């Protein structure tokens, strides 16, 4: 429960930055809101699985933006590979 509250506070403080990072990274017609929701679930799962000693890194804006950038790159890779198969 404590980690869920931690997650909510991090998302509340950084929502606009995360959305901006997504919109700068994803240029296609994909809905940024869908990616933002998927990113939030990704971050929640990572925070829940994080070891206690390294949990504080999630408070860093640069860490969150790095995670967001990597997540967007993964989304683009999946889209690219699905276009090749189709």
PDB file of N, CA, C and O in Angstrom, chain B, residues numbered from 101:
ATOM      1  N   UNK B 101       0.829  -1.196   0.000  1.00  0.00           N
ATOM      2  CA  UNK B 101       0.000   0.000   0.000  1.00  0.00           C
ATOM      3  C   UNK B 101       0.870   1.256   0.000  1.00  0.00           C
ATOM      4  O   UNK B 101       0.560   2.237  -0.676  1.00  0.00           O
ATOM      5  N   UNK B 102       1.949   1.214   0.757  1.00  0.00           N
ATOM      6  CA  UNK B 102       2.848   2.358   0.824  1.00  0.00           C
ATOM      7  C   UNK B 102       3.429   2.677  -0.551  1.00  0.00           C
ATOM      8  O   UNK B 102       3.573   3.846  -0.909  1.00  0.00           O
ATOM      9  N   UNK B 103       3.755   1.659  -1.308  1.00  0.00           N
ATOM     10  CA  UNK B 103       4.327   1.866  -2.644  1.00  0.00           C
ATOM     11  C   UNK B 103       3.285   2.436  -3.608  1.00  0.00           C
ATOM     12  O   UNK B 103       3.626   3.213  -4.499  1.00  0.00           O
ATOM     13  N   UNK B 104       2.027   2.056  -3.436  1.00  0.00           N
ATOM     14  CA  UNK B 104       0.987   2.612  -4.289  1.00  0.00           C
ATOM     15  C   UNK B 104       0.822   4.113  -4.048  1.00  0.00           C
ATOM     16  O   UNK B 104       0.623   4.878  -4.992  1.00  0.00           O
ATOM     17  N   UNK B 105       0.904   4.524  -2.805  1.00  0.00           N
ATOM     18  CA  UNK B 105       0.834   5.951  -2.485  1.00  0.00           C
ATOM     19  C   UNK B 105       2.046   6.687  -3.038  1.00  0.00           C
ATOM     20  O   UNK B 105       1.928   7.800  -3.552  1.00  0.00           O
ATOM     21  N   UNK B 106       3.200   6.063  -2.929  1.00  0.00           N
ATOM     22  CA  UNK B 106       4.437   6.605  -3.483  1.00  0.00           C
ATOM     23  C   UNK B 106       4.283   6.798  -4.990  1.00  0.00           C
ATOM     24  O   UNK B 106       4.651   7.841  -5.530  1.00  0.00           O
ATOM     25  N   UNK B 107       3.739   5.790  -5.661  1.00  0.00           N
ATOM     26  CA  UNK B 107       3.505   5.847  -7.104  1.00  0.00           C
ATOM     27  C   UNK B 107       2.552   7.004  -7.458  1.00  0.00           C
ATOM     28  O   UNK B 107       2.828   7.778  -8.374  1.00  0.00           O
ATOM     29  N   UNK B 108       1.454   7.113  -6.740  1.00  0.00           N
ATOM     30  CA  UNK B 108       0.469   8.161  -7.027  1.00  0.00           C
ATOM     31  C   UNK B 108       1.085   9.548  -6.905  1.00  0.00           C
ATOM     32  O   UNK B 108       0.805  10.428  -7.719  1.00  0.00           O
ATOM     33  N   UNK B 109       1.906   9.742  -5.911  1.00  0.00           N
ATOM     34  CA  UNK B 109       2.541  11.046  -5.718  1.00  0.00           C
ATOM     35  C   UNK B 109       3.537  11.342  -6.842  1.00  0.00           C
ATOM     36  O   UNK B 109       3.606  12.472  -7.325  1.00  0.00           O
ATOM     37  N   UNK B 110       4.286  10.360  -7.248  1.00  0.00           N
ATOM     38  CA  UNK B 110       5.245  10.545  -8.345  1.00  0.00           C
ATOM     39  C   UNK B 110       4.522  10.897  -9.638  1.00  0.00           C
ATOM     40  O   UNK B 110       4.941  11.801 -10.361  1.00  0.00           O
ATOM     41  N   UNK B 111       3.457  10.199  -9.923  1.00  0.00           N
ATOM     42  CA  UNK B 111       2.691  10.467 -11.149  1.00  0.00           C
ATOM     43  C   UNK B 111       2.042  11.844 -11.072  1.00  0.00           C
ATOM     44  O   UNK B 111       2.033  12.579 -12.059  1.00  0.00           O
ATOM     45  N   UNK B 112       1.507  12.196  -9.920  1.00  0.00           N
ATOM     46  CA  UNK B 112       0.872  13.505  -9.757  1.00  0.00           C
ATOM     47  C   UNK B 112       1.868  14.629 -10.030  1.00  0.00           C
ATOM     48  O   UNK B 112       1.545  15.601 -10.712  1.00  0.00           O
ATOM     49  N   UNK B 113       3.069  14.493  -9.498  1.00  0.00           N
ATOM     50  CA  UNK B 113       4.088  15.537  -9.656  1.00  0.00           C
ATOM     51  C   UNK B 113       4.657  15.617 -11.063  1.00  0.00           C
ATOM     52  O   UNK B 113       5.088  16.687 -11.490  1.00  0.00           O
ATOM     53  N   UNK B 114       4.667  14.512 -11.786  1.00  0.00           N
ATOM     54  CA  UNK B 114       5.386  14.462 -13.069  1.00  0.00           C
ATOM     55  C   UNK B 114       4.506  14.215 -14.284  1.00  0.00           C
ATOM     56  O   UNK B 114       5.030  13.990 -15.375  1.00  0.00           O
ATOM     57  N   UNK B 115       3.203  14.249 -14.136  1.00  0.00           N
ATOM     58  CA  UNK B 115       2.313  13.909 -15.249  1.00  0.00           C
ATOM     59  C   UNK B 115       2.597  14.747 -16.497  1.00  0.00           C
ATOM     60  O   UNK B 115       2.729  14.197 -17.591  1.00  0.00           O
ATOM     61  N   UNK B 116       2.691  16.050 -16.350  1.00  0.00           N
ATOM     62  CA  UNK B 116       2.888  16.900 -17.536  1.00  0.00           C
ATOM     63  C   UNK B 116       4.236  16.624 -18.205  1.00  0.00           C
ATOM     64  O   UNK B 116       4.328  16.648 -19.432  1.00  0.00           O
ATOM     65  N   UNK B 117       5.272  16.364 -17.423  1.00  0.00           N
ATOM     66  CA  UNK B 117       6.590  16.065 -18.002  1.00  0.00           C
ATOM     67  C   UNK B 117       6.563  14.747 -18.765  1.00  0.00           C
ATOM     68  O   UNK B 117       7.133  14.636 -19.850  1.00  0.00           O
ATOM     69  N   UNK B 118       5.899  13.751 -18.189  1.00  0.00           N
ATOM     70  CA  UNK B 118       5.824  12.443 -18.847  1.00  0.00           C
ATOM     71  C   UNK B 118       5.029  12.537 -20.141  1.00  0.00           C
ATOM     72  O   UNK B 118       5.420  11.964 -21.158  1.00  0.00           O
ATOM     73  N   UNK B 119       3.916  13.259 -20.102  1.00  0.00           N
ATOM     74  CA  UNK B 119       3.100  13.423 -21.315  1.00  0.00           C
ATOM     75  C   UNK B 119       3.879  14.172 -22.405  1.00  0.00           C
ATOM     76  O   UNK B 119       3.784  13.832 -23.584  1.00  0.00           O
ATOM     77  N   UNK B 120       4.640  15.179 -22.008  1.00  0.00           N
ATOM     78  CA  UNK B 120       5.456  15.933 -22.964  1.00  0.00           C
ATOM     79  C   UNK B 120       6.514  15.037 -23.604  1.00  0.00           C
ATOM     80  O   UNK B 120       6.741  15.103 -24.812  1.00  0.00           O
ATOM     81  N   UNK B 121       7.154  14.205 -22.797  1.00  0.00           N
ATOM     82  CA  UNK B 121       8.180  13.286 -23.306  1.00  0.00           C
ATOM     83  C   UNK B 121       7.567  12.308 -24.308  1.00  0.00           C
ATOM     84  O   UNK B 121       8.162  12.026 -25.348  1.00  0.00           O
ATOM     85  N   UNK B 122       6.386  11.796 -23.994  1.00  0.00           N
ATOM     86  CA  UNK B 122       5.697  10.872 -24.906  1.00  0.00           C
ATOM     87  C   UNK B 122       5.389  11.574 -26.222  1.00  0.00           C
ATOM     88  O   UNK B 122       5.649  11.019 -27.290  1.00  0.00           O
ATOM     89  N   UNK B 123       4.843  12.778 -26.163  1.00  0.00           N
ATOM     90  CA  UNK B 123       4.469  13.471 -27.400  1.00  0.00           C
ATOM     91  C   UNK B 123       5.681  13.842 -28.244  1.00  0.00           C
ATOM     92  O   UNK B 123       5.572  13.932 -29.467  1.00  0.00           O
ATOM     93  N   UNK B 124       6.835  14.059 -27.615  1.00  0.00           N
ATOM     94  CA  UNK B 124       8.046  14.364 -28.372  1.00  0.00           C
ATOM     95  C   UNK B 124       8.659  13.116 -29.003  1.00  0.00           C
ATOM     96  O   UNK B 124       9.337  13.205 -30.026  1.00  0.00           O
ATOM     97  N   UNK B 125       8.423  11.962 -28.399  1.00  0.00           N
ATOM     98  CA  UNK B 125       9.027  10.726 -28.877  1.00  0.00           C
ATOM     99  C   UNK B 125       8.155  10.014 -29.903  1.00  0.00           C
ATOM    100  O   UNK B 125       8.665   9.440 -30.866  1.00  0.00           O
ATOM    101  N   UNK B 126       6.866  10.049 -29.703  1.00  0.00           N
ATOM    102  CA  UNK B 126       5.922   9.348 -30.582  1.00  0.00           C
ATOM    103  C   UNK B 126       5.299  10.372 -31.523  1.00  0.00           C
ATOM    104  O   UNK B 126       4.597  11.280 -31.078  1.00  0.00           O
ATOM    105  N   UNK B 127       5.553  10.229 -32.822  1.00  0.00           N
ATOM    106  CA  UNK B 127       5.064  11.202 -33.787  1.00  0.00           C
ATOM    107  C   UNK B 127       3.884  10.691 -34.603  1.00  0.00           C
ATOM    108  O   UNK B 127       3.204  11.479 -35.260  1.00  0.00           O
ATOM    109  N   UNK B 128       3.637   9.417 -34.572  1.00  0.00           N
ATOM    110  CA  UNK B 128       2.607   8.853 -35.452  1.00  0.00           C
ATOM    111  C   UNK B 128       1.217   9.090 -34.882  1.00  0.00           C
ATOM    112  O   UNK B 128       1.052   9.826 -33.909  1.00  0.00           O
ATOM    113  N   UNK B 129       0.240   8.475 -35.482  1.00  0.00           N
ATOM    114  CA  UNK B 129      -1.144   8.669 -35.092  1.00  0.00           C
ATOM    115  C   UNK B 129      -1.569   7.906 -33.853  1.00  0.00           C
ATOM    116  O   UNK B 129      -2.759   7.835 -33.547  1.00  0.00           O
ATOM    117  N   UNK B 130      -0.627   7.344 -33.148  1.00  0.00           N
ATOM    118  CA  UNK B 130      -0.951   6.615 -31.926  1.00  0.00           C
ATOM    119  C   UNK B 130      -1.444   7.613 -30.893  1.00  0.00           C
ATOM    120  O   UNK B 130      -0.918   8.721 -30.790  1.00  0.00           O
ATOM    121  N   UNK B 131      -2.422   7.232 -30.152  1.00  0.00           N
ATOM    122  CA  UNK B 131      -2.961   8.117 -29.131  1.00  0.00           C
ATOM    123  C   UNK B 131      -2.009   8.186 -27.941  1.00  0.00           C
ATOM    124  O   UNK B 131      -1.692   7.174 -27.317  1.00  0.00           O
ATOM    125  N   UNK B 132      -1.568   9.388 -27.649  1.00  0.00           N
ATOM    126  CA  UNK B 132      -0.623   9.587 -26.552  1.00  0.00           C
ATOM    127  C   UNK B 132      -1.234   9.192 -25.213  1.00  0.00           C
ATOM    128  O   UNK B 132      -0.522   8.749 -24.312  1.00  0.00           O
ATOM    129  N   UNK B 133      -2.554   9.352 -25.079  1.00  0.00           N
ATOM    130  CA  UNK B 133      -3.214   8.976 -23.819  1.00  0.00           C
ATOM    131  C   UNK B 133      -3.103   7.472 -23.565  1.00  0.00           C
ATOM    132  O   UNK B 133      -2.912   7.044 -22.427  1.00  0.00           O
ATOM    133  N   UNK B 134      -3.221   6.681 -24.614  1.00  0.00           N
ATOM    134  CA  UNK B 134      -3.083   5.231 -24.461  1.00  0.00           C
ATOM    135  C   UNK B 134      -1.674   4.857 -24.015  1.00  0.00           C
ATOM    136  O   UNK B 134      -1.490   4.004 -23.147  1.00  0.00           O
ATOM    137  N   UNK B 135      -0.703   5.496 -24.611  1.00  0.00           N
ATOM    138  CA  UNK B 135       0.688   5.221 -24.237  1.00  0.00           C
ATOM    139  C   UNK B 135       0.945   5.686 -22.815  1.00  0.00           C
ATOM    140  O   UNK B 135       1.647   5.017 -22.057  1.00  0.00           O
ATOM    141  N   UNK B 136       0.378   6.833 -22.448  1.00  0.00           N
ATOM    142  CA  UNK B 136       0.547   7.335 -21.083  1.00  0.00           C
ATOM    143  C   UNK B 136      -0.033   6.349 -20.068  1.00  0.00           C
ATOM    144  O   UNK B 136       0.585   6.088 -19.036  1.00  0.00           O
ATOM    145  N   UNK B 137      -1.203   5.809 -20.350  1.00  0.00           N
ATOM    146  CA  UNK B 137      -1.809   4.825 -19.441  1.00  0.00           C
ATOM    147  C   UNK B 137      -0.954   3.574 -19.338  1.00  0.00           C
ATOM    148  O   UNK B 137      -0.751   3.051 -18.243  1.00  0.00           O
ATOM    149  N   UNK B 138      -0.457   3.093 -20.455  1.00  0.00           N
ATOM    150  CA  UNK B 138       0.423   1.915 -20.443  1.00  0.00           C
ATOM    151  C   UNK B 138       1.707   2.207 -19.670  1.00  0.00           C
ATOM    152  O   UNK B 138       2.200   1.360 -18.926  1.00  0.00           O
ATOM    153  N   UNK B 139       2.239   3.407 -19.854  1.00  0.00           N
ATOM    154  CA  UNK B 139       3.443   3.810 -19.128  1.00  0.00           C
ATOM    155  C   UNK B 139       3.181   3.833 -17.623  1.00  0.00           C
ATOM    156  O   UNK B 139       4.010   3.366 -16.842  1.00  0.00           O
ATOM    157  N   UNK B 140       2.047   4.367 -17.220  1.00  0.00           N
ATOM    158  CA  UNK B 140       1.720   4.427 -15.789  1.00  0.00           C
ATOM    159  C   UNK B 140       1.635   3.027 -15.188  1.00  0.00           C
ATOM    160  O   UNK B 140       2.107   2.806 -14.073  1.00  0.00           O
ATOM    161  N   UNK B 141       1.046   2.092 -15.903  1.00  0.00           N
ATOM    162  CA  UNK B 141       0.999   0.708 -15.427  1.00  0.00           C
ATOM    163  C   UNK B 141       2.398   0.110 -15.355  1.00  0.00           C
ATOM    164  O   UNK B 141       2.718  -0.622 -14.418  1.00  0.00           O
ATOM    165  N   UNK B 142       3.217   0.415 -16.328  1.00  0.00           N
ATOM    166  CA  UNK B 142       4.606  -0.055 -16.349  1.00  0.00           C
ATOM    167  C   UNK B 142       5.357   0.471 -15.129  1.00  0.00           C
ATOM    168  O   UNK B 142       6.052  -0.283 -14.447  1.00  0.00           O
ATOM    169  N   UNK B 143       5.217   1.759 -14.859  1.00  0.00           N
ATOM    170  CA  UNK B 143       5.894   2.367 -13.711  1.00  0.00           C
ATOM    171  C   UNK B 143       5.387   1.771 -12.409  1.00  0.00           C
ATOM    172  O   UNK B 143       6.181   1.485 -11.513  1.00  0.00           O
ATOM    173  N   UNK B 144       4.085   1.579 -12.290  1.00  0.00           N
ATOM    174  CA  UNK B 144       3.518   0.979 -11.075  1.00  0.00           C
ATOM    175  C   UNK B 144       4.080  -0.416 -10.840  1.00  0.00           C
ATOM    176  O   UNK B 144       4.463  -0.748  -9.718  1.00  0.00           O
ATOM    177  N   UNK B 145       4.131  -1.224 -11.871  1.00  0.00           N
ATOM    178  CA  UNK B 145       4.679  -2.579 -11.734  1.00  0.00           C
ATOM    179  C   UNK B 145       6.149  -2.556 -11.336  1.00  0.00           C
ATOM    180  O   UNK B 145       6.593  -3.359 -10.514  1.00  0.00           O
ATOM    181  N   UNK B 146       6.897  -1.630 -11.924  1.00  0.00           N
ATOM    182  CA  UNK B 146       8.319  -1.518 -11.586  1.00  0.00           C
ATOM    183  C   UNK B 146       8.515  -1.074 -10.140  1.00  0.00           C
ATOM    184  O   UNK B 146       9.390  -1.591  -9.447  1.00  0.00           O
ATOM    185  N   UNK B 147       7.711  -0.123  -9.683  1.00  0.00           N
ATOM    186  CA  UNK B 147       7.819   0.347  -8.301  1.00  0.00           C
ATOM    187  C   UNK B 147       7.454  -0.755  -7.323  1.00  0.00           C
ATOM    188  O   UNK B 147       8.101  -0.904  -6.286  1.00  0.00           O
ATOM    189  N   UNK B 148       6.435  -1.520  -7.636  1.00  0.00           N
ATOM    190  CA  UNK B 148       6.040  -2.619  -6.753  1.00  0.00           C
ATOM    191  C   UNK B 148       7.121  -3.691  -6.665  1.00  0.00           C
ATOM    192  O   UNK B 148       7.268  -4.341  -5.630  1.00  0.00           O
ATOM    193  N   UNK B 149       7.877  -3.879  -7.743  1.00  0.00           N
ATOM    194  CA  UNK B 149       8.907  -4.923  -7.772  1.00  0.00           C
ATOM    195  C   UNK B 149      10.282  -4.421  -7.307  1.00  0.00           C
ATOM    196  O   UNK B 149      11.198  -5.217  -7.104  1.00  0.00           O
ATOM    197  N   UNK B 150      10.420  -3.123  -7.143  1.00  0.00           N
ATOM    198  CA  UNK B 150      11.717  -2.531  -6.795  1.00  0.00           C
ATOM    199  C   UNK B 150      12.151  -2.926  -5.386  1.00  0.00           C
ATOM    200  O   UNK B 150      11.333  -3.051  -4.475  1.00  0.00           O
ATOM    201  N   UNK B 151      13.453  -3.118  -5.235  1.00  0.00           N
ATOM    202  CA  UNK B 151      14.005  -3.392  -3.907  1.00  0.00           C
ATOM    203  C   UNK B 151      13.951  -2.108  -3.085  1.00  0.00           C
ATOM    204  O   UNK B 151      14.014  -1.007  -3.632  1.00  0.00           O
ATOM    205  N   UNK B 152      13.836  -2.257  -1.794  1.00  0.00           N
ATOM    206  CA  UNK B 152      13.680  -1.107  -0.893  1.00  0.00           C
ATOM    207  C   UNK B 152      14.848  -0.122  -1.008  1.00  0.00           C
ATOM    208  O   UNK B 152      14.635   1.089  -0.954  1.00  0.00           O
ATOM    209  N   UNK B 153      16.042  -0.608  -1.160  1.00  0.00           N
ATOM    210  CA  UNK B 153      17.219   0.253  -1.204  1.00  0.00           C
ATOM    211  C   UNK B 153      17.309   1.138  -2.435  1.00  0.00           C
ATOM    212  O   UNK B 153      17.948   2.189  -2.394  1.00  0.00           O
ATOM    213  N   UNK B 154      16.677   0.729  -3.531  1.00  0.00           N
ATOM    214  CA  UNK B 154      16.767   1.500  -4.773  1.00  0.00           C
ATOM    215  C   UNK B 154      15.453   2.197  -5.140  1.00  0.00           C
ATOM    216  O   UNK B 154      15.328   2.759  -6.227  1.00  0.00           O
ATOM    217  N   UNK B 155      14.506   2.160  -4.258  1.00  0.00           N
ATOM    218  CA  UNK B 155      13.194   2.758  -4.518  1.00  0.00           C
ATOM    219  C   UNK B 155      13.270   4.276  -4.687  1.00  0.00           C
ATOM    220  O   UNK B 155      12.466   4.859  -5.414  1.00  0.00           O
ATOM    221  N   UNK B 156      14.215   4.909  -4.031  1.00  0.00           N
ATOM    222  CA  UNK B 156      14.296   6.372  -4.058  1.00  0.00           C
ATOM    223  C   UNK B 156      14.637   6.927  -5.442  1.00  0.00           C
ATOM    224  O   UNK B 156      14.357   8.096  -5.708  1.00  0.00           O
ATOM    225  N   UNK B 157      15.229   6.131  -6.325  1.00  0.00           N
ATOM    226  CA  UNK B 157      15.572   6.647  -7.645  1.00  0.00           C
ATOM    227  C   UNK B 157      14.345   7.034  -8.459  1.00  0.00           C
ATOM    228  O   UNK B 157      14.447   7.823  -9.398  1.00  0.00           O
ATOM    229  N   UNK B 158      13.184   6.486  -8.105  1.00  0.00           N
ATOM    230  CA  UNK B 158      11.955   6.813  -8.816  1.00  0.00           C
ATOM    231  C   UNK B 158      11.488   8.237  -8.543  1.00  0.00           C
ATOM    232  O   UNK B 158      10.636   8.759  -9.262  1.00  0.00           O
ATOM    233  N   UNK B 159      12.035   8.861  -7.518  1.00  0.00           N
ATOM    234  CA  UNK B 159      11.695  10.257  -7.233  1.00  0.00           C
ATOM    235  C   UNK B 159      12.416  11.222  -8.170  1.00  0.00           C
ATOM    236  O   UNK B 159      12.037  12.390  -8.264  1.00  0.00           O
ATOM    237  N   UNK B 160      13.418  10.762  -8.842  1.00  0.00           N
ATOM    238  CA  UNK B 160      14.219  11.599  -9.739  1.00  0.00           C
ATOM    239  C   UNK B 160      13.487  11.813 -11.065  1.00  0.00           C
ATOM    240  O   UNK B 160      13.052  10.855 -11.706  1.00  0.00           O
ATOM    241  N   UNK B 161      13.358  13.066 -11.464  1.00  0.00           N
ATOM    242  CA  UNK B 161      12.724  13.385 -12.732  1.00  0.00           C
ATOM    243  C   UNK B 161      13.506  12.799 -13.899  1.00  0.00           C
ATOM    244  O   UNK B 161      12.921  12.297 -14.859  1.00  0.00           O
ATOM    245  N   UNK B 162      14.827  12.866 -13.813  1.00  0.00           N
ATOM    246  CA  UNK B 162      15.641  12.336 -14.916  1.00  0.00           C
ATOM    247  C   UNK B 162      15.467  10.828 -15.060  1.00  0.00           C
ATOM    248  O   UNK B 162      15.463  10.314 -16.179  1.00  0.00           O
ATOM    249  N   UNK B 163      15.323  10.111 -13.947  1.00  0.00           N
ATOM    250  CA  UNK B 163      15.087   8.666 -14.014  1.00  0.00           C
ATOM    251  C   UNK B 163      13.744   8.380 -14.685  1.00  0.00           C
ATOM    252  O   UNK B 163      13.653   7.513 -15.555  1.00  0.00           O
ATOM    253  N   UNK B 164      12.712   9.102 -14.282  1.00  0.00           N
ATOM    254  CA  UNK B 164      11.387   8.896 -14.869  1.00  0.00           C
ATOM    255  C   UNK B 164      11.378   9.207 -16.365  1.00  0.00           C
ATOM    256  O   UNK B 164      10.751   8.491 -17.146  1.00  0.00           O
ATOM    257  N   UNK B 165      12.065  10.263 -16.758  1.00  0.00           N
ATOM    258  CA  UNK B 165      12.117  10.602 -18.174  1.00  0.00           C
ATOM    259  C   UNK B 165      12.912   9.570 -18.969  1.00  0.00           C
ATOM    260  O   UNK B 165      12.597   9.296 -20.127  1.00  0.00           O
ATOM    261  N   UNK B 166      13.923   9.010 -18.357  1.00  0.00           N
ATOM    262  CA  UNK B 166      14.684   7.940 -18.998  1.00  0.00           C
ATOM    263  C   UNK B 166      13.819   6.695 -19.186  1.00  0.00           C
ATOM    264  O   UNK B 166      13.820   6.088 -20.257  1.00  0.00           O
ATOM    265  N   UNK B 167      13.089   6.324 -18.152  1.00  0.00           N
ATOM    266  CA  UNK B 167      12.178   5.177 -18.234  1.00  0.00           C
ATOM    267  C   UNK B 167      11.113   5.440 -19.302  1.00  0.00           C
ATOM    268  O   UNK B 167      10.766   4.543 -20.071  1.00  0.00           O
ATOM    269  N   UNK B 168      10.600   6.664 -19.344  1.00  0.00           N
ATOM    270  CA  UNK B 168       9.574   7.022 -20.327  1.00  0.00           C
ATOM    271  C   UNK B 168      10.126   6.943 -21.751  1.00  0.00           C
ATOM    272  O   UNK B 168       9.468   6.414 -22.646  1.00  0.00           O
ATOM    273  N   UNK B 169      11.315   7.459 -21.953  1.00  0.00           N
ATOM    274  CA  UNK B 169      11.930   7.392 -23.280  1.00  0.00           C
ATOM    275  C   UNK B 169      12.147   5.962 -23.735  1.00  0.00           C
ATOM    276  O   UNK B 169      11.862   5.621 -24.883  1.00  0.00           O
ATOM    277  N   UNK B 170      12.648   5.129 -22.846  1.00  0.00           N
ATOM    278  CA  UNK B 170      12.866   3.715 -23.190  1.00  0.00           C
ATOM    279  C   UNK B 170      11.545   3.007 -23.471  1.00  0.00           C
ATOM    280  O   UNK B 170      11.466   2.172 -24.373  1.00  0.00           O
ATOM    281  N   UNK B 171      10.512   3.334 -22.705  1.00  0.00           N
ATOM    282  CA  UNK B 171       9.196   2.733 -22.925  1.00  0.00           C
ATOM    283  C   UNK B 171       8.664   3.119 -24.309  1.00  0.00           C
ATOM    284  O   UNK B 171       8.129   2.274 -25.028  1.00  0.00           O
ATOM    285  N   UNK B 172       8.810   4.384 -24.677  1.00  0.00           N
ATOM    286  CA  UNK B 172       8.337   4.841 -25.987  1.00  0.00           C
ATOM    287  C   UNK B 172       9.111   4.163 -27.126  1.00  0.00           C
ATOM    288  O   UNK B 172       8.526   3.806 -28.148  1.00  0.00           O
ATOM    289  N   UNK B 173      10.402   3.991 -26.949  1.00  0.00           N
ATOM    290  CA  UNK B 173      11.207   3.296 -27.952  1.00  0.00           C
ATOM    291  C   UNK B 173      10.725   1.856 -28.114  1.00  0.00           C
ATOM    292  O   UNK B 173      10.654   1.348 -29.233  1.00  0.00           O
ATOM    293  N   UNK B 174      10.395   1.200 -27.010  1.00  0.00           N
ATOM    294  CA  UNK B 174       9.856  -0.166 -27.080  1.00  0.00           C
ATOM    295  C   UNK B 174       8.534  -0.187 -27.851  1.00  0.00           C
ATOM    296  O   UNK B 174       8.298  -1.091 -28.653  1.00  0.00           O
ATOM    297  N   UNK B 175       7.679   0.799 -27.611  1.00  0.00           N
ATOM    298  CA  UNK B 175       6.399   0.883 -28.329  1.00  0.00           C
ATOM    299  C   UNK B 175       6.656   1.037 -29.822  1.00  0.00           C
ATOM    300  O   UNK B 175       6.017   0.371 -30.636  1.00  0.00           O
ATOM    301  N   UNK B 176       7.584   1.908 -30.181  1.00  0.00           N
ATOM    302  CA  UNK B 176       7.900   2.110 -31.600  1.00  0.00           C
ATOM    303  C   UNK B 176       8.475   0.853 -32.232  1.00  0.00           C
ATOM    304  O   UNK B 176       8.160   0.541 -33.380  1.00  0.00           O
ATOM    305  N   UNK B 177       9.308   0.131 -31.507  1.00  0.00           N
ATOM    306  CA  UNK B 177       9.858  -1.132 -32.031  1.00  0.00           C
ATOM    307  C   UNK B 177       8.752  -2.143 -32.291  1.00  0.00           C
ATOM    308  O   UNK B 177       8.748  -2.814 -33.323  1.00  0.00           O
ATOM    309  N   UNK B 178       7.820  -2.252 -31.360  1.00  0.00           N
ATOM    310  CA  UNK B 178       6.703  -3.196 -31.543  1.00  0.00           C
ATOM    311  C   UNK B 178       5.879  -2.824 -32.757  1.00  0.00           C
ATOM    312  O   UNK B 178       5.464  -3.694 -33.523  1.00  0.00           O
ATOM    313  N   UNK B 179       5.640  -1.533 -32.936  1.00  0.00           N
ATOM    314  CA  UNK B 179       4.865  -1.094 -34.094  1.00  0.00           C
ATOM    315  C   UNK B 179       5.605  -1.386 -35.396  1.00  0.00           C
ATOM    316  O   UNK B 179       5.005  -1.815 -36.381  1.00  0.00           O
ATOM    317  N   UNK B 180       6.891  -1.153 -35.385  1.00  0.00           N
ATOM    318  CA  UNK B 180       7.702  -1.398 -36.594  1.00  0.00           C
ATOM    319  C   UNK B 180       7.716  -2.881 -36.954  1.00  0.00           C
ATOM    320  O   UNK B 180       7.593  -3.244 -38.124  1.00  0.00           O
ATOM    321  N   UNK B 181       7.866  -3.738 -35.940  1.00  0.00           N
ATOM    322  CA  UNK B 181       7.899  -5.178 -36.221  1.00  0.00           C
ATOM    323  C   UNK B 181       6.527  -5.691 -36.655  1.00  0.00           C
ATOM    324  O   UNK B 181       6.446  -6.606 -37.474  1.00  0.00           O
ATOM    325  N   UNK B 182       5.451  -5.118 -36.121  1.00  0.00           N
ATOM    326  CA  UNK B 182       4.123  -5.576 -36.531  1.00  0.00           C
ATOM    327  C   UNK B 182       3.816  -5.128 -37.954  1.00  0.00           C
ATOM    328  O   UNK B 182       3.074  -5.813 -38.658  1.00  0.00           O
ATOM    329  N   UNK B 183       4.359  -4.004 -38.397  1.00  0.00           N
ATOM    330  CA  UNK B 183       4.164  -3.557 -39.782  1.00  0.00           C
ATOM    331  C   UNK B 183       4.905  -4.477 -40.741  1.00  0.00           C
ATOM    332  O   UNK B 183       4.428  -4.740 -41.845  1.00  0.00           O
ATOM    333  N   UNK B 184       6.073  -4.968 -40.326  1.00  0.00           N
ATOM    334  CA  UNK B 184       6.842  -5.886 -41.178  1.00  0.00           C
ATOM    335  C   UNK B 184       6.105  -7.190 -41.350  1.00  0.00           C
ATOM    336  O   UNK B 184       6.083  -7.751 -42.445  1.00  0.00           O
ATOM    337  N   UNK B 185       5.494  -7.688 -40.269  1.00  0.00           N
ATOM    338  CA  UNK B 185       4.784  -8.958 -40.337  1.00  0.00           C
ATOM    339  C   UNK B 185       3.504  -8.827 -41.146  1.00  0.00           C
ATOM    340  O   UNK B 185       3.101  -9.764 -41.835  1.00  0.00           O
ATOM    341  N   UNK B 186       2.864  -7.663 -41.063  1.00  0.00           N
ATOM    342  CA  UNK B 186       1.588  -7.439 -41.754  1.00  0.00           C
ATOM    343  C   UNK B 186       1.792  -7.086 -43.161  1.00  0.00           C
ATOM    344  O   UNK B 186       0.824  -6.864 -43.888  1.00  0.00           O
TER     345      UNK B 186
END
